[in-house]
Amino acid sequence: MTDAIAVNAELDFVGTVEPEGADRLDEAKLSAWLEANVAGYQGPMQLTKFKGGQSNPTYKIEAASGNYVLRRKPFGPLLPSAHAVDREYKVQAALQKAGWTVAPQYGLCTDDSVIGSWFYVMGMVDGRTIWDGAMPNDAPDYRRATYNAMIDTLAGLHAVDVDAAGLSDYGKPGNYFGRQVERWTKQYKLAETETMDSMERLIAFLPASLPEQTRTSVVHGDYRIDNMIWAKTEPKVLAVLDWELSTLGDPLADFTYVAMAWVTENGGRSGVLDLDRKALGIPELEEVVERYCAATGRTSVPDMNWYFAYNFFRLAGIMQGIKKRVIDGTASSAHAKAMSERVQPLADKAWEFAVKAGA
């Protein structure tokens, strides 16, 4: 398995296409909503759909007043609690007010009569997306500074005062991993299409071996180098994207998810396991741990094998949801079928780390 860390709910937005079939939106109604609800908006607009974006379909709006991004719920039957675009909007709007690095948020629509589903609109940040963790066109010093900026930005997120930001009700306090394991077990079972031994073993092992939670923060849930917009000419994060999995929880969930890059082969994506990191200037995992700890006032992080098992298990659950939507005919991306075939490899990888964690 060469790119497990990348096979989550979102694919890279490489270009846009004209919306077809069920992906078409009522542009007249949308335009009227934008004029009434987005400050400074001026048409006419051109609407296209990003090629990727498997979980919440994502569109580009080009208008006289600038470029915007629209994210909506998928059409058709949805699993409970999934695709909560209102939560995505809420956390980003709160973090924007707190001065943290997100795209500007312009409005949330919960009226299905406009385009057929809930959606929100945000600004389109002009910058660079780093799809390949090897950063083949950059110099070693630039790579190292980029990785350091990624960790520093994450530490900044985990330092946001939840109460002051108005996010104290954004998740339940305590037992984050217990709730997450329960959630993804439930989601997996709702979408289950066949029995997988490794998933069954994980479903038994993970809740029986939960790590202690000592801190609570906003948790992004999908924090990695290709879910950010970077400045074009300097190693600076301009905005962090894809907040669908965010909540209040254990900040180690985000940190160990980032750390998965160091146990995942590159395959042209965000993994760095099989790269010559020293030659490329990419810091070693031990250096990343040290930097994160220094920025967050920790002396160390726990053994990460359990967290890796959990993260791969969660990815397997996400992929299973996509697999079920492929079968049901509601998946929105041409890449969905290939992604759906990765459930078993992800589950097997998760179990490998569970064994290392003492399973």
Sine and cosine of phi, psi and omega as CSV:
sin_phi,cos_phi,sin_psi,cos_psi,sin_omega,cos_omega
0.00,0.00,0.86,-0.51,-0.15,-0.99
-0.97,-0.25,-0.31,0.95,-0.11,-0.99
-0.61,-0.80,0.68,0.73,-0.09,-1.00
-0.87,0.50,-0.60,0.80,-0.08,-1.00
-0.91,0.41,-0.35,0.94,-0.06,-1.00
-1.00,-0.02,-0.18,0.98,-0.14,-0.99
-1.00,-0.03,0.83,0.56,0.04,-1.00
-0.99,-0.16,-0.36,-0.93,-0.11,-0.99
-0.96,0.29,-0.24,0.97,-0.05,-1.00
-0.88,-0.47,0.66,-0.76,0.12,-0.99
-0.95,-0.32,0.25,-0.97,-0.04,-1.00
-0.91,0.41,0.64,-0.77,0.00,-1.00
-1.00,0.04,0.96,0.28,0.00,-1.00
-1.00,-0.05,1.00,-0.01,0.04,-1.00
0.99,0.11,0.15,-0.99,0.00,-1.00
-0.81,-0.58,0.30,-0.95,0.03,-1.00
-0.71,-0.70,0.31,-0.95,0.10,-0.99
-0.94,0.34,0.76,-0.65,0.02,-1.00
-0.88,0.48,0.66,-0.75,0.00,-1.00
-0.79,-0.62,0.46,-0.89,0.10,-0.99
0.83,0.56,-0.80,-0.60,-0.06,-1.00
-0.92,0.40,-0.27,0.96,0.00,-1.00
-0.99,0.15,-0.14,0.99,0.02,-1.00
-0.95,0.31,0.60,-0.80,0.03,-1.00
-0.90,-0.43,0.38,-0.92,0.07,-1.00
-0.98,0.22,0.99,-0.15,-0.12,-0.99
-0.93,0.37,-0.52,0.85,0.01,-1.00
-0.91,0.41,-0.72,0.69,0.01,-1.00
-0.92,0.38,-0.64,0.77,0.00,-1.00
-0.90,0.43,-0.68,0.73,0.00,-1.00
-0.88,0.47,-0.66,0.75,0.02,-1.00
-0.90,0.44,-0.65,0.76,0.02,-1.00
-0.91,0.42,-0.68,0.73,0.00,-1.00
-0.88,0.48,-0.69,0.73,0.00,-1.00
-0.89,0.45,-0.55,0.83,-0.06,-1.00
-1.00,0.07,-0.38,0.93,-0.18,-0.98
-0.84,-0.54,-0.28,0.96,-0.04,-1.00
-0.95,-0.31,0.92,-0.38,-0.05,-1.00
-0.86,0.52,0.77,-0.64,0.05,-1.00
0.99,0.13,-0.03,1.00,-0.05,-1.00
-0.93,0.37,0.69,-0.72,0.09,-1.00
-0.65,-0.76,0.78,-0.63,0.07,-1.00
-1.00,0.07,-0.12,-0.99,0.04,1.00
-0.96,0.28,0.19,-0.98,-0.03,-1.00
-0.82,-0.58,0.41,-0.91,0.16,-0.99
-0.87,-0.49,0.79,-0.61,-0.09,-1.00
-0.92,-0.40,0.83,-0.56,0.11,-0.99
-0.75,-0.66,0.25,-0.97,-0.04,-1.00
-0.92,-0.40,0.73,-0.68,0.08,-1.00
-0.90,0.44,0.62,-0.78,-0.05,-1.00
-0.89,0.45,-0.61,0.79,-0.01,-1.00
-1.00,0.00,-0.35,-0.94,0.01,-1.00
1.00,0.03,0.96,0.28,-0.11,-0.99
-0.98,0.18,-0.45,0.89,-0.13,-0.99
-1.00,0.00,-0.89,0.46,0.09,-1.00
-0.92,-0.39,0.94,-0.34,-0.04,-1.00
-0.80,0.60,0.65,-0.76,-0.18,-0.98
-0.78,-0.63,0.71,-0.71,-0.11,-0.99
-0.83,-0.56,0.45,-0.89,0.11,-0.99
-0.96,-0.28,0.78,-0.63,0.06,-1.00
-0.93,-0.36,0.90,-0.44,0.09,-1.00
-0.97,-0.25,0.87,-0.49,-0.07,-1.00
-0.73,-0.68,0.17,-0.98,0.01,-1.00
-0.88,0.48,-0.49,0.87,-0.04,-1.00
-1.00,0.02,0.00,1.00,0.02,-1.00
0.73,-0.68,-0.10,-1.00,0.00,-1.00
-0.97,-0.23,0.63,-0.78,-0.03,-1.00
-0.74,-0.67,0.28,-0.96,0.08,-1.00
-0.85,-0.53,0.72,-0.69,0.05,-1.00
-0.90,-0.44,0.78,-0.63,0.09,-1.00
-0.87,-0.50,0.76,-0.66,-0.02,-1.00
-0.80,-0.60,0.28,-0.96,0.17,-0.98
-0.94,0.35,0.51,-0.86,0.11,-0.99
-0.91,0.41,0.44,-0.90,0.13,-0.99
-0.99,0.17,0.36,-0.93,0.05,-1.00
1.00,-0.08,-0.02,-1.00,-0.03,-1.00
-0.88,0.47,0.70,-0.72,-0.02,-1.00
-0.80,-0.60,0.49,-0.87,0.07,-1.00
-0.94,0.34,0.51,-0.86,0.01,-1.00
-0.84,0.54,0.66,-0.75,0.07,-1.00
0.95,0.32,-0.06,1.00,0.00,-1.00
-0.99,0.11,0.39,-0.92,0.14,-0.99
0.88,0.47,0.63,0.78,-0.05,-1.00
-0.99,0.15,0.99,0.14,-0.04,-1.00
-0.91,0.42,-0.42,0.91,0.05,-1.00
-0.91,0.42,-0.57,0.82,0.06,-1.00
-0.94,0.33,-0.65,0.76,0.06,-1.00
-0.83,0.55,-0.71,0.70,-0.02,-1.00
-0.92,0.40,-0.69,0.72,-0.05,-1.00
-0.87,0.50,-0.75,0.66,-0.08,-1.00
-0.93,0.37,-0.63,0.78,0.00,-1.00
-0.93,0.36,-0.63,0.77,0.03,-1.00
-0.89,0.45,-0.64,0.77,0.00,-1.00
-0.93,0.37,-0.68,0.73,0.01,-1.00
-0.93,0.37,-0.55,0.83,0.07,-1.00
-0.87,0.49,-0.71,0.71,0.02,-1.00
-0.90,0.43,-0.52,0.85,0.00,-1.00
-0.98,0.18,-0.07,1.00,0.05,-1.00
0.99,0.10,0.30,0.95,0.02,-1.00
-1.00,-0.03,0.14,-0.99,-0.23,-0.97
-1.00,0.03,1.00,0.06,0.11,-0.99
-0.75,-0.66,0.26,-0.97,0.09,-1.00
-0.93,0.35,0.51,-0.86,0.06,-1.00
-0.88,0.47,0.70,-0.72,-0.05,-1.00
-0.97,-0.23,0.75,-0.67,-0.12,-0.99
-0.91,-0.40,-0.40,0.92,0.01,-1.00
0.15,-0.99,0.49,-0.87,0.04,-1.00
-0.87,-0.49,0.71,-0.71,0.04,-1.00
-0.87,-0.48,0.86,-0.50,0.03,-1.00
-0.94,-0.34,0.34,0.94,0.02,-1.00
-0.98,-0.21,0.96,-0.29,-0.05,-1.00
-0.89,0.46,-0.34,0.94,-0.08,-1.00
-0.95,0.30,-0.22,0.98,-0.04,-1.00
-0.97,0.25,-0.85,0.52,0.01,-1.00
-0.80,-0.60,0.05,1.00,0.02,-1.00
0.98,-0.22,-0.08,1.00,0.04,-1.00
-0.32,-0.95,0.23,-0.97,0.11,-0.99
-0.91,0.41,0.48,-0.88,0.05,-1.00
-0.37,-0.93,0.25,-0.97,0.17,-0.99
-0.67,-0.75,0.32,-0.95,-0.06,-1.00
-0.82,-0.57,0.72,-0.70,0.05,-1.00
-0.70,-0.72,0.20,-0.98,0.04,-1.00
-0.95,0.31,0.50,-0.87,0.08,-1.00
-1.00,-0.08,0.92,-0.39,-0.07,-1.00
-0.99,0.16,0.78,-0.62,-0.02,-1.00
-1.00,0.09,0.92,-0.39,-0.02,-1.00
-0.16,-0.99,-0.43,-0.90,-0.11,-0.99
-0.88,-0.48,0.62,-0.78,0.13,-0.99
-0.94,-0.35,0.75,-0.66,-0.01,-1.00
-0.98,-0.19,0.98,-0.18,-0.02,-1.00
-0.99,0.13,-0.55,0.83,-0.10,-0.99
-0.96,-0.27,0.89,-0.45,-0.02,-1.00
-0.88,0.47,-0.29,0.96,0.05,-1.00
-0.97,0.26,-0.30,0.95,-0.01,-1.00
0.69,0.72,0.88,0.48,-0.19,-0.98
-0.88,0.48,-0.36,0.93,-0.06,-1.00
-0.99,-0.17,0.16,0.99,-0.06,-1.00
-0.92,-0.39,0.33,-0.94,0.02,-1.00
-0.99,0.12,0.40,-0.92,-0.02,-1.00
-0.81,0.59,-0.69,0.72,-0.01,-1.00
-0.90,0.44,-0.60,0.80,0.01,-1.00
-0.93,0.37,-0.66,0.75,0.06,-1.00
-0.86,0.52,-0.76,0.65,-0.05,-1.00
-0.87,0.50,-0.68,0.73,0.02,-1.00
-0.90,0.43,-0.57,0.82,0.04,-1.00
-0.91,0.42,-0.74,0.68,0.02,-1.00
-0.90,0.44,-0.63,0.78,0.04,-1.00
-0.90,0.44,-0.64,0.77,0.02,-1.00
-0.90,0.43,-0.60,0.80,0.04,-1.00
-0.87,0.49,-0.69,0.72,-0.01,-1.00
-0.95,0.32,-0.67,0.75,0.00,-1.00
-0.89,0.45,-0.63,0.78,0.02,-1.00
-0.91,0.41,-0.64,0.77,0.05,-1.00
-0.90,0.44,-0.69,0.72,0.04,-1.00
-0.86,0.51,-0.60,0.80,0.05,-1.00
-0.90,0.43,-0.63,0.77,0.07,-1.00
-0.87,0.49,-0.71,0.70,-0.05,-1.00
-0.94,0.33,-0.20,0.98,0.05,-1.00
-1.00,-0.08,-0.12,0.99,-0.01,-1.00
-0.88,0.47,0.75,-0.66,0.04,-1.00
-0.95,0.30,0.95,-0.32,-0.11,-0.99
-0.87,0.48,-0.69,0.73,-0.02,-1.00
-0.92,0.38,-0.71,0.71,-0.01,-1.00
-0.90,0.44,-0.51,0.86,0.00,-1.00
-0.99,0.16,-0.09,1.00,-0.02,-1.00
0.98,0.22,0.45,0.89,-0.06,-1.00
-0.90,-0.43,0.33,0.94,-0.04,-1.00
-0.91,0.42,-0.34,0.94,0.02,-1.00
-0.97,-0.22,0.28,0.96,-0.08,-1.00
-0.99,0.15,-0.17,0.99,0.03,-1.00
-0.18,-0.98,0.19,-0.98,-0.01,-1.00
-1.00,0.09,0.55,-0.84,0.01,-1.00
-0.97,0.22,0.64,-0.77,0.13,-0.99
0.96,0.29,0.26,-0.97,0.07,-1.00
0.79,0.62,0.65,0.76,-0.06,-1.00
-0.86,0.52,-0.78,0.62,-0.07,-1.00
-0.92,0.39,-0.55,0.83,0.07,-1.00
-0.88,0.47,-0.70,0.71,0.00,-1.00
-0.93,0.37,-0.62,0.79,-0.01,-1.00
-0.93,0.37,-0.69,0.73,0.04,-1.00
-0.87,0.49,-0.67,0.74,0.04,-1.00
-0.89,0.45,-0.69,0.73,-0.02,-1.00
-0.88,0.47,-0.76,0.64,-0.09,-1.00
-0.96,0.28,-0.44,0.90,0.15,-0.99
-0.90,0.43,-0.71,0.71,0.01,-1.00
-0.90,0.44,-0.72,0.70,0.01,-1.00
-0.88,0.47,-0.66,0.75,0.02,-1.00
-0.88,0.47,-0.71,0.70,-0.04,-1.00
-0.91,0.41,-0.58,0.81,0.04,-1.00
-0.91,0.41,-0.47,0.88,-0.03,-1.00
-0.97,-0.26,0.08,1.00,-0.12,-0.99
-0.88,0.48,0.71,-0.70,0.02,-1.00
-0.87,-0.49,-0.22,0.98,0.05,-1.00
-0.30,-0.96,0.31,-0.95,0.01,-1.00
-1.00,0.05,0.78,-0.63,0.04,-1.00
-0.86,-0.51,0.86,-0.51,-0.09,-1.00
-0.85,0.52,-0.68,0.73,-0.04,-1.00
-0.90,0.44,-0.61,0.79,0.05,-1.00
-0.92,0.39,-0.64,0.77,0.01,-1.00
-0.89,0.45,-0.64,0.77,0.02,-1.00
-0.92,0.39,-0.64,0.77,0.04,-1.00
-0.90,0.43,-0.65,0.76,0.00,-1.00
-0.88,0.47,-0.50,0.87,0.07,-1.00
-0.99,0.12,-0.66,0.75,-0.13,-0.99
-0.97,0.26,-0.73,0.68,-0.17,-0.99
-0.86,0.51,-0.76,0.65,-0.02,-1.00
-0.94,0.35,-0.31,0.95,-0.01,-1.00
-1.00,0.03,-0.03,1.00,-0.11,-0.99
-0.66,-0.75,0.55,0.84,-0.11,-0.99
-0.90,0.43,0.69,-0.73,0.07,-1.00
-0.97,0.25,0.38,-0.93,0.04,-1.00
-0.95,0.30,0.67,-0.74,0.08,-1.00
-0.99,-0.15,0.84,-0.55,-0.04,-1.00
-0.93,-0.36,-0.23,0.97,0.00,-1.00
-0.65,-0.76,0.40,-0.92,0.08,-1.00
-0.76,-0.65,0.71,-0.71,0.03,-1.00
-0.47,-0.88,0.06,-1.00,0.26,-0.97
-0.91,0.41,0.77,-0.64,0.05,-1.00
-0.91,-0.41,0.82,-0.57,-0.02,-1.00
-0.93,0.36,-0.72,0.69,0.06,-1.00
1.00,-0.08,-0.24,0.97,-0.01,-1.00
-0.48,-0.88,0.65,0.76,-0.15,-0.99
-0.99,0.13,0.91,-0.42,0.03,-1.00
-0.37,-0.93,0.21,-0.98,-0.20,-0.98
-0.88,0.48,-0.49,0.87,-0.03,-1.00
-1.00,-0.08,0.15,0.99,0.15,-0.99
-0.96,-0.29,0.50,0.86,0.00,-1.00
-0.73,-0.68,0.46,-0.89,0.21,-0.98
-0.98,-0.21,0.84,-0.55,-0.04,-1.00
-0.97,-0.25,0.48,-0.88,0.15,-0.99
-0.86,0.51,0.53,-0.85,-0.09,-1.00
-0.96,0.28,-0.46,0.89,-0.14,-0.99
-0.82,-0.57,0.13,0.99,0.06,-1.00
-0.50,-0.87,0.42,-0.91,-0.03,-1.00
-0.98,0.19,0.95,0.31,-0.07,-1.00
-0.74,-0.67,0.73,-0.69,0.04,-1.00
-0.99,0.15,0.84,-0.55,0.04,-1.00
-1.00,-0.06,-0.56,0.83,0.00,-1.00
-0.30,-0.95,0.60,-0.80,0.11,-0.99
-0.97,-0.23,0.75,-0.66,-0.10,-0.99
-0.95,-0.31,0.08,-1.00,0.16,-0.99
0.87,0.49,0.97,0.26,-0.07,-1.00
-0.99,-0.16,0.29,0.96,-0.11,-0.99
-0.86,0.51,-0.55,0.84,-0.08,-1.00
-0.99,-0.14,0.19,0.98,-0.09,-1.00
-0.97,0.24,0.43,-0.90,0.03,-1.00
-0.17,-0.99,-0.11,-0.99,0.22,-0.98
-1.00,0.01,0.68,-0.73,-0.03,-1.00
-0.08,-1.00,-0.35,-0.94,-0.03,-1.00
-0.99,0.13,0.87,-0.49,-0.02,-1.00
-0.87,0.49,-0.36,0.93,0.05,-1.00
-0.90,0.43,-0.33,0.94,0.07,-1.00
-0.89,0.46,-0.73,0.69,0.04,-1.00
-0.92,0.40,-0.72,0.70,-0.08,-1.00
-0.90,0.44,-0.67,0.74,-0.01,-1.00
-0.96,0.30,-0.40,0.92,0.09,-1.00
-0.93,0.36,-0.69,0.72,0.10,-0.99
-0.86,0.51,-0.68,0.73,-0.05,-1.00
-0.90,0.44,-0.30,0.95,0.04,-1.00
-0.87,0.49,-0.41,0.91,0.04,-1.00
-0.85,0.53,-0.52,0.86,-0.04,-1.00
-0.99,0.14,-0.08,1.00,0.08,-1.00
-0.86,-0.51,0.30,0.95,-0.02,-1.00
-0.78,-0.62,0.75,-0.67,0.04,-1.00
-0.92,0.40,0.42,-0.91,-0.16,-0.99
-0.93,0.36,-0.87,0.50,0.00,-1.00
0.83,0.56,0.44,0.90,-0.03,-1.00
0.99,0.16,0.12,0.99,-0.02,-1.00
-0.87,-0.50,-0.57,-0.82,-0.22,-0.98
-1.00,0.03,-0.13,0.99,0.01,-1.00
-0.93,0.37,0.50,-0.87,0.01,-1.00
-0.76,-0.65,0.15,0.99,-0.10,-1.00
-0.83,0.55,-0.71,0.71,-0.12,-0.99
-0.99,-0.13,0.23,0.97,0.02,-1.00
-1.00,-0.02,0.39,-0.92,0.14,-0.99
-0.99,0.14,0.99,0.12,-0.15,-0.99
-0.89,0.46,-0.62,0.78,-0.02,-1.00
-0.88,0.47,-0.72,0.69,0.00,-1.00
-0.91,0.41,-0.56,0.83,-0.05,-1.00
-0.99,0.14,-0.26,0.97,-0.05,-1.00
1.00,0.07,0.17,0.99,0.01,-1.00
-0.99,0.16,0.80,-0.60,-0.03,-1.00
-0.90,0.44,0.48,-0.88,0.09,-1.00
-0.96,0.26,0.32,-0.95,-0.04,-1.00
-0.86,0.52,-0.62,0.79,0.01,-1.00
-0.87,0.49,-0.61,0.79,0.02,-1.00
-0.93,0.36,-0.62,0.78,0.01,-1.00
-0.91,0.42,-0.69,0.72,0.05,-1.00
-0.86,0.51,-0.73,0.69,-0.03,-1.00
-0.88,0.48,-0.66,0.75,-0.02,-1.00
-0.92,0.38,-0.69,0.72,0.01,-1.00
-0.90,0.44,-0.69,0.73,0.01,-1.00
-0.88,0.47,-0.69,0.73,0.00,-1.00
-0.88,0.47,-0.60,0.80,-0.05,-1.00
-0.98,0.19,-0.33,0.94,-0.07,-1.00
-0.90,-0.44,0.10,0.99,0.05,-1.00
0.95,0.30,0.48,0.88,0.06,-1.00
-0.99,-0.16,0.43,-0.90,0.12,-0.99
-1.00,-0.03,-0.41,0.91,-0.01,-1.00
-0.19,-0.98,0.10,-1.00,0.18,-0.98
-0.88,-0.48,0.45,-0.89,-0.01,-1.00
-0.91,0.40,0.18,-0.98,0.13,-0.99
-0.80,0.60,0.77,-0.64,-0.17,-0.99
-1.00,-0.02,-0.03,1.00,-0.06,-1.00
-0.88,0.47,-0.66,0.75,0.03,-1.00
-0.88,0.47,-0.68,0.73,-0.03,-1.00
-0.91,0.42,-0.62,0.79,0.07,-1.00
-0.90,0.44,-0.67,0.75,0.04,-1.00
-0.86,0.51,-0.72,0.69,0.01,-1.00
-0.87,0.49,-0.73,0.68,-0.06,-1.00
-0.90,0.45,-0.66,0.75,0.05,-1.00
-0.93,0.36,-0.59,0.81,0.09,-1.00
-0.87,0.50,-0.71,0.70,0.00,-1.00
-0.89,0.45,-0.68,0.74,0.05,-1.00
-0.87,0.49,-0.63,0.78,0.04,-1.00
-0.89,0.47,-0.64,0.77,0.04,-1.00
-0.90,0.43,-0.64,0.77,0.05,-1.00
-0.90,0.44,-0.71,0.70,0.01,-1.00
-0.89,0.46,-0.57,0.82,0.01,-1.00
-0.92,0.40,-0.59,0.81,0.07,-1.00
-0.89,0.46,-0.64,0.77,0.05,-1.00
-0.92,0.39,-0.66,0.75,0.02,-1.00
-0.85,0.52,-0.67,0.74,0.01,-1.00
-0.91,0.41,-0.62,0.78,0.02,-1.00
-0.93,0.36,-0.52,0.85,0.10,-1.00
-0.88,0.47,-0.72,0.69,0.01,-1.00
-0.90,0.44,-0.64,0.76,-0.01,-1.00
-0.98,0.20,-0.23,0.97,0.02,-1.00
0.99,0.11,0.33,0.94,-0.03,-1.00
-0.94,-0.34,0.03,1.00,0.02,-1.00
-0.92,0.40,0.62,-0.79,-0.16,-0.99
-0.98,-0.20,-0.02,1.00,-0.08,-1.00
-0.84,-0.54,0.58,-0.81,0.04,-1.00
-0.91,0.42,-0.34,0.94,0.00,-1.00
-0.99,0.11,-0.08,1.00,-0.18,-0.98
-0.87,0.50,-0.66,0.75,-0.06,-1.00
-0.89,0.45,-0.69,0.72,0.02,-1.00
-0.89,0.45,-0.64,0.77,0.03,-1.00
-0.89,0.45,-0.63,0.78,-0.06,-1.00
-0.90,0.43,-0.36,0.93,-0.01,-1.00
-0.99,0.15,0.00,1.00,-0.06,-1.00
-0.99,-0.12,0.03,1.00,-0.03,-1.00
-0.86,0.51,-0.78,0.62,-0.05,-1.00
-0.88,0.48,-0.74,0.68,0.04,-1.00
-0.86,0.51,-0.62,0.79,0.03,-1.00
-0.91,0.41,-0.69,0.72,0.02,-1.00
-0.89,0.46,-0.66,0.75,0.02,-1.00
-0.91,0.43,-0.64,0.77,0.03,-1.00
-0.90,0.43,-0.67,0.74,0.04,-1.00
-0.86,0.51,-0.67,0.74,-0.02,-1.00
-0.92,0.38,-0.56,0.83,0.06,-1.00
-0.84,0.54,-0.70,0.72,0.01,-1.00
-0.96,0.29,-0.53,0.85,0.07,-1.00
-0.88,0.47,-0.65,0.76,0.04,-1.00
-0.88,0.47,-0.67,0.74,0.04,-1.00
-0.90,0.43,-0.46,0.89,0.00,-1.00
-1.00,0.09,-0.01,1.00,0.07,-1.00
0.94,-0.35,0.16,0.99,0.01,-1.00
-0.92,0.39,0.00,0.00,0.00,0.00
